[in-house]
Amino acid sequence: MKIIGTVVAVVVVAGGSGAIAFAMNGPAKKDKTSAASTPTAAPSVSVKPGECAYQPLSAEAAGSAKDVGKPPAKPVKGTYDMTIHTSLGTITAKLDGAKAACTVNSFTYLASKKFFNNTKCHRLVTEGIKVLQCGDPTGTGTGGPAYGFGNENVPKAGKSGQATYKRGVIAMAHSSAPNSNGSQFFIVYGDSPLPADYTVFGEITKGMGVVDSVAKAGAEPADQSGNTAPKKKIEIKDLTVSKM
C-alpha cells in the first residue's frame, strides 16, 4: 500500500463508489510522489443511501489480511479524538466524521479491536513528499484488514491533477486498485504535492515533534518492494478513538 499499503478493499458511500489510483510503497510504480499500496477487493456491492459498504478482499489479497470482522454499515457522525501512544511519545489528532464518515467509522472500529496496537510505522518518504506511513500489522506495507473501501473527502486537484496535502494532515494510503483503503494511513510532516486521490480524515493536534524527530533521522535505503523504512524506529503501542 503505498502511499502506501497493500491490503485492498472497497467502500461505497450513499450510492457512489470510490476509486483509488496511487501506490506509495508497493511494487507498482517507482514514483516519489506515490503514497501507498494495498490489496484488492472483491466486486462492489449495492449500498443503501447514508451507509458504507466495506467489501471483502479478493482471495488473492486476503492472505496478508488480519480479519477482525467489518465495521457497521451505518457510519459515525461528528468529530472524534484519536490518541496514538508511540514508542517515542504521544500523538493526538482530531478526526472528521462529517467529511470522512466511512473512513472514521472504519478507524474507530479497528481501534476498538486493538488492530493498531504494537505495530510499527513502516515507511518514511523524505523526497518529493514528506510522509510517515503506519497502520500495517505486518509492518511490510502489504497488510491491513480483510475488507476495503473507497475514497471520500479528497482535496480538490489543480490543473496538474495534484493537490497539496498540508503539514499535519492524516490521510489514507491505498494501492492503485479501486476501493483499496484499509488500515494504512500517513501523516504529512511537510506540505506535499500528491495526486488528489487520498482521503483526508483528520489532523494532528499535538505531537508533530514526534513525527519530525523520525523524519529528521532519515529513511533506510529502499528494500526489494521499494519500501523505505525510517531509520529511527517508531512503534504504535496503542491507538484509541473516542467521541469528542
N, C-alpha and C positions, 0 to 999 in steps of 0.2 A: 504494500500500500504506500505508494509514495505520494507523498505528498504528491503519497505517504502510505500505504498499508497493503495487505494482501488478502484479507477475507472479504468476499463480496456479497452484497445483499441488496434488497430492494425496499424502498419505502415510497408510498404514494400518498399524497395529501389531498383530501377532498376532491377527488376527481382529476387530479393532474398527476403526471409522473415525472420523476427527476432523472436526468441522465448525467453521468459523470465521465469526464474525459481528462484525466490528469493522473500521472503517476509519479510520486516523488521518490520512491526508493525501490521500485521493482525493476525487473529486467527489461521492462518495456522500452522506454526511450532514455537515452542518456542526456537528459535535459536539465540544466542547472536551475531552471525555473519550475521544475516539476515538483509536486509535493508528496504524493504517497501512492502506495499500491495495495490493492485489496483483492479478495476473492470474488467469484462470480455467483450471482444469484439465479434462482430458478425463474421461469417466466412470471411476468407480473400478474397480479390478481385484482379483481374488482374491489373497490373500497367505497364505503358509504361516505357521503359528504361530512366533513368535520372529523374524520377518523384517519388514522395512519395505517399503512399496510407494511408490515415487516415480513419480508419474504424469506423462505429458507434458501440456503446456499445450494448451488449445484452440487451434484455428487462429487465432482472433481475438486471443488473448493472446500468441501466440508471436512476434509482430512485434517486441516490445520486449525479448525474452529474449536472453540470452547463452548459447549452447549449448556446454557443456563436458562433455556426457555426463551419466550418472547415478551416484550412489553405489552401492556394493554393497548387495544386499538384506539381507545379514546385518550387523546393527549392531555398533558398537564396544561395549566394556564398560569399566567403571571410570571413573576421574577423569582429566581432561585439563587441561593448561595451555594457555592462549591468550595470545599476546603480540601487542599491536597497537602498531606504531610509527606515530605520527601526526606531522603537521607541527608539533604543539605539545608533543609529549612522548610517553612510553611508558605504555601502559595494559596491565595484566596481569589475567587472570581465571582462575578455576577452573571448568571445565565438568563438569556432572554426567551422565556417560554411563550411570548406573544408572537415574535417574528420567526422563531425556530421551534415551534411546539413539538413536532415529532422527534427532532434531534434531542431536545432537552428531556423529553419523555423517555427516550431510549437511555440517555446518560443517567437519569435518575434511577431507572430500573436496574441498569448494570451496576451502579454504585451500591444499590440495596443488596445485590448479590455478591458484593465484595470482589467484583470482577477485576478491578484495577489494583487491588492490594498486592503488594510485593511484586510489582512489575517495573522493569527499567525503561527509561526513555532511551530508545534505541537509535535515534537519528538526529544529527545536528547538521544543518546546512549553513555555511558561512559565506558562500559565493553566490552572487546573483540575488538570492533571497536569504532572509535571516530567520530561520525557524528551528524550534526544538520539537521533535515528534515523539509522542508517547502513546500509551494505551493498548499495546500489543502484549498479551500474556506470554507469547513465545519469545518476545524480545528480538525478533528477527525481521519484523516488518511484513510478515506474511500471515499473522494471526488476527483473530477477532471473534465475535460471537457467531452463532450458527444462523444468523439472519442478516439481511442487509436492507438498505432503504435509500431513497433518492434525496436530491438536494432541496434546500429551501433557504430563503434569506441569503441569496448570493449577491455580492456587491455589483453595482452597475459597471459594465465594461466600457472602456474608452474605445476610440477608433481602432486601436491595436488589438482589441479583444481581451485586453488585460485590465485588471483593477488593482488599486493599491490597497493592500491589507496592512492596516496600521499597527504600529507597535502596541502590544498589549492585547491584541485580538486573539481569541481562541476559535479555531475553525476545524472542520472535519477533513481528514485525509481520506483518499479513496483511490481506486485504480482507474484505468481507462474504460473499464466496463460500466455499463449503466447500472444505477442503483447499487453501488458498491460501498456506500457508507456503512461502517460497522462500529468499531470502538476506538480506532486510531484517530488521534487528534494532534494538532500542532499549535504551539504558542509562538506568536510572532514577536521577536525581540528587537526588530528594526523594520521600519516601513519597507514593504516588499511588493514588487510588481509580480503578480501571479495571474494566470488565466482566471477569468471571472467564472469560476466553476467549483468553488468551495464554500460550503455552508458556514457562515459566521454565526455562532450560537452563544458567545459570551465574551467577556472582557476581564482581564486581570485587574483586581482592585488593590492587592498587596502582594509583595513577594517577587516583583520583577528582578530584584537584585540577585535572587537565587538563579534565575534563568541567565542573567547577564554573566554571572560567575562561570557558568558552564560554557557559555558562548566564548568568553574571553580565553578559556583554556584551549579552544580549537577542537577540530574533529580528527579522528583517525583516518588513514587512507581508506578509500572505498574497498569493500570486500568483493567477493565474486558476484554478489547480487546487486552491487552498486551502492550498498548501504554505507553511510559514513557515521559511525558511532561517535559520541562525544568522548573526548579524552578524559574529561572529568566526569566520572560516573555519577549518575543520579537515578535513584530508585523511588518509585511511589510506594510509600509504606502503607498508606491507606487514603482513600478518596471518598468523601461524603458529599451528598447533595441534600439541601433542606429548603423548604419554602420560606421566603422572606416574610 
